[in-house]
Structure formats: C-alpha cells, structure tokens
C-alpha cells in the first residue's frame, strides 16, 4: 500500500505548492517542497524566482518598515516630556537605526551585496499561508510542501525587525544615558522598554497576518492617517490657519500626515494609469482643510451655549 502511495505521489504533484526539482533540465526526486527562492510553476516544476518586486510590493515593504519607526517616535515623544531637549536627537537616532537596518537587510538578501532583490510574484492570498495547503493524496499521509511562495516578502520583514532591534540595543541606551539628563532614571529608558514589547508584537503580526496586511495596508494607512490627524488637531485645539502656523511642530505633523495620505492613495491606485491616478493626489490636503473649515461649527462650548440660549 505504501509503495502505491509513493508511486502516486511521484507520478503526480498534488496541491498548489508541491513541485519537482529540476537539475540541468532533468527532473530529480519526487514531488515535495521547492527550495527557498523557488516555487512550483503550472507544470509543477520548481522554478527559480528571477523577477523583481513591483511598485505595490515595495510600498508594502515600505509600510512594514515604517511601523517600527512610527512606534519609536510615538513612545519617544510620549516618555520624553514636554521640556525634554533629548526628544529630537532620539527621533533622529531612531530614523538612523531603521534606515541602516533597511539597507543592511537589502544587502544580505539575494542578490547579496546589492540594493535590489529578486522575488516571486504574489498571485493570491494563499501564497502567504502555504502551511494550510499541504495536500493529502491518499487522505492519510500528508505531503508537506510548506514554503515561502512570496519570497522574500515574508522573511525579509522579519530580518529587518531583527536588525532594528539589534541596532537599537547597541546605540540607544548609550545615547539616552548621555543626553536624557532632564528625565528621571526610571523614565530614561522607557521608550526602549516599549520597543522590547512592540517588536515581538510586530513580529507576530507579520508572521500571522502578513498576507492580510499585504492586501489591506493601503486602506489602513489612509484611515489611520485621517483619524490621527483629526485627533491631533482636536487635542491641539487647531481651529484656524493662524493656530496651524503658530508652531513649527504643527506644520511638521501636518506635512507628515499629508505624506501618509499620498502614500495610501498611491498604494490603492498603484499608479496604473498616471493620467487618472496622479490627479487623486490633489485630495491630500482635503481632510485638513475640511477640518479647519468646519471646526468652528462643532466647538462643544458653542453647541452648549446655543443649546442653553434655545431653552
């Protein structure tokens, strides 16, 4: 019985991701998992991925690379205090850590020593979760063909997070100890402690939800950037253009959100047709302008006073 199963498994390649290895044009071995950097083609032969990531793939990688940087900035700002002069230098250091990590990650990914990478084209959501599609030809024995069908989009993010964590542990404690004199001893390293929590969370998020994030990240960027901009402008009591330009910090945060708006719009449109897609970028300032134009009508004190006068 086992011999018949082996023959069946060698004569056909069941499942979506099982294939045979080709060596010098000849088939070797039975159906199974393809080597890393290869995936099964329509003929069920393991074929080396020689393509390059398209614009959407790079935008996805950019989104995943931005997550730890944004988290760093948030917790640095949160724990530095309003009077701390060390926040700016810590922000710059965090950006340097993430930038160097991104460059090193690209250099160690095939082709090694170059900033471009080769990749397998993402065809469908199941490409991210090949472990769920191991076939059972005889309904008893499972043929394990788990592989990185989206090579290297799955593992390159995890490698990047590892480099970010290592560089942070090497650079940030020394920097914080030198410059964060305005903070108490217990508060100096809280932004670093926070990173020790959110890096495992980001790693699990990529490992479990990488495929879902790949398809959903443009909408996540757009929605979150709109919500956070509205929350910030409300918390800072920005109701007029005069309030907006009163501080450089307001303008920096506004332009940062505009960049995120544009990033989300480009990710959704993918710039397939430039004549139709580029004009969409004119919508970027829209939410901020709409907020300022309507803020005076939604002022709580005004609503309460008008309600009192009505009675």
N, C-alpha and C positions, 0 to 999 in steps of 0.2 A: 504493500500500500504506500509506504514512504517513498519507494522508488518511482511509483507512478506520479506521486505529488511532485517529486523532484524533476521528473521529465516535463510535467505540465508547467512547472514554474520556469524551466529553462527554455521551453518552446514558445511561450507567450510571456508578455510583460503586462501583468495586470496593474491596475491602479493608475493614478495620474502622474506619479513621480518616479516610478521604477524604470530602470533602463539598463542596457548592457554597455559595458565599457568597450570602446574602440581603441585598438592599438595598431598603428600603421595601417589603418584601413580595414583591419580584420577584427571580428568580434571575439572577445575573450571573456570567459566566465558566464555565470548565469545572471538573470535579472536581479537587480538589487539597487542599493543606494548609489547614486553617482558621486564621484569625488567632488570635493569643495571647489567651487568655481565653475562647475559644470551642472547642466540639468538635462533631463530627457526631452528629446525633440518628438515630433509627431511619429517618427519611425521607431520610437522607443530606444534610441541610442543616446548615450551620454555625450552631449555636445558642449565643448568649451565656450563659455560666455566671452565674447570679444567686443560687445557693444559698449557704449558709454552712456552714463546716466543722462536722461533728457532734462529739460528745464524743470519739470514738475518734481523729478527725483531730487535735484539739487535744492529746490525750495523746501522739500520735506526734510532733507538733511540740515538745511539752514534753520528750520523751525526747531528740530530736536537739539541743535547746537545752541540755540538761543535760550532754551528753557533753563539750564543751569545758570547762565549769565543773568537772566532776569531774576531768578531766585536769589542769587548772590546779592544783586543790587537792592532787592527788596529788604532782605534781612540786614544788610549793612546800614541802610537808611533807618530801619526800624530800631536797631540797637545802638546806633552811633549817638543819638541825641541831637537836639537842635543846635546846641552850641559847640558841637564837636567839629574840629577842623580836620580830623583824620578821614572823614567820610569820602571826600573826593579822591584822595590817594588810594583808599581801599577800592573804590569803584574802578579806578584805572588799573589797579593790580588785578582785580577780578577779570576785567576785559583782556588783560595781557595773558592771564592763565588760560582762559578759554581760547584765545586766538592761537597761542603756541600749541595748545593741545590739538586744535583742529588741524594745524599744519603738520604736526608730527603724525597724527592719525592718517592723513592722506599720504604721507611719505612712506609709512610702513605697510600700507595697503597696496596690493598688486595693481599696476607695476611698481615695485618697490623703488623708492628714490625719486618718484615723480608726483606732481600735484594732481594729475588726472588719474582716474580709476576706471577699471573695466567692470562691467556689471551685467547681470541677467535682467532682462526686461520683465517688469511686473505685468502679469496678464490678468490675474483675478485675485480676489481676497484669499482664497485657499492657498495661494503661493506662500503666504506668511505663516501658515499653520499646517505644514506638511505632516506633522506628527499625528494629525487627526485623520489622515487619509492613507494609512498603511493597509493595504489590501489583505484579505484572507481568501486565497483562491479555492481552498477546499473547505472553508468555513471552520477550520480547526487551527491550522498553522497560519501565523501572521508573517507576511513578508515586510520586513522593516525597511522603509525607503525614506526615512526622515532626513531632510537635507535643507540647506539654505537655498531655496529656489529663487530667492530675490537677492542673491549675492551681489554686493556685500552690504546691502541696505540694512539688514537686521543686525549683524555683528559690528559693523563699523561704528554705530552709535554707542554700543556698549564699550568698545575700545576707547572711544572719545571720552566717555564718562570716567573711565579708569584713569586716563591721563590727567583729566581735570582734577580728580581727587588727589592724585599724587603730587601735582604741581601746587595745589592749594596747601597741602600739608607741609611742603618744603618751603614755600615762600611766605604765606600769610601769617603764621604765628610769629615769625621774626619781625615782620613789618608791623603788626599790631602791637607787639611788645615795645617797639621803638617809638611809635607815633601816637598811640592811643592813650596819652597821658591824662586827658581830661575825663576819662571814664574810670570807674572803679575796677578793681582787679577781677571781680566776678563778671563784669559786663564786657570786658575787653574781647573775650574770645567767644561771645555768644553767637556772633554771625558764623564763626567757624563750626561751632557745635551744631548750629542749624543745618549747615551743609552736610554734616555727618548723618543727619536724618533724611534730608531730601534727596541725596544722591541714591541711596538704596530704593527710595520710592520711585524716582525716575527710572532706575534700572528695571524694577518690576513692571513699571508702566510700559516700557519698551518691550520687555520680554513677553508680556501677556497681551498688551493692546497695540503693538506696533502696526499690525495690519489695519486696525480700525483707525488709528491716528493717521495713517498714510492717506486714507480717503477723506478723513474728516478735518484735518488740520487747517485747511483754508477757512472753513466756517468758524472753527474755534478761535483762530487769530482775529477774524473780523468781529465776532461777537464780544470776545473778551476785551479787545481794544476799545470798542464802543462803550462797554459797561464801565471799565476802569477810568476812561476819560470823563464820563459823566459823574462818577463817584468823586474823582479828584476835584473837578471843577465845583461840585457842590460842597465838598468839605472845605475847599479853599475860598468859598464864597465869591467865586468869579461870576459876575453878572453883567459886566460891561467890558468893552475892549480896553478901557482905561485900567480896570483891575487886572486884565490879562497881561498887559505890557508893563505893569508896575514892577514885576520881579523877573529876573532872567530865568529863574527856576521854572516859572510858569511856562515860559516860551520853550524851554528845553523839553519839558514834559509834553507840551502840545505837539511840537515837531516830531518827538519820538513816537507819539501815538499816530500821527499822520503817516509816518513811515510804516507802521504796523498796518494801518488801513490799506495803504498801497500794496503792501506785501500780501495781504489777504485777497485783495482784488486781482492782483496778478496771478496768484495761485489758483483762484477759481476760474479765471478766464484762460489761463495758460498761454495767453498771447498768441492763440492760434491764428487769428486774423487781426493784424495790427490796426487796420483802419477802423474796425469795430470795437476793439478792446482798449486801445490807448485812450480814447475819449472818456472811458469809465474812470480814469484816474482823476478827472476833474471833480468827481464826487468826494474826494478825500477830505476837503475842508468842510463839507456839508454838515456833519454832525455837530462840530464845534460852533459853527455859525448859527445853526438851528437852536442850539442850547442857549447861546447868548441872546438870541432874538426872543426867545420865549421864557427866559428865566424870570423876568420881572412879573410875568403873569402867574407864576407858580410859587412866588415867595410866600412861605407859610404865614408870616406876620400880616401880610396884606390880605390873605384869604380870611384870616381870623378877624381882622378889623372890619372887613367888608361884611362878614357874617354877623358881627356884633351890631353894625350900623343897620343892617337889614332887619334885625329884630327890634 
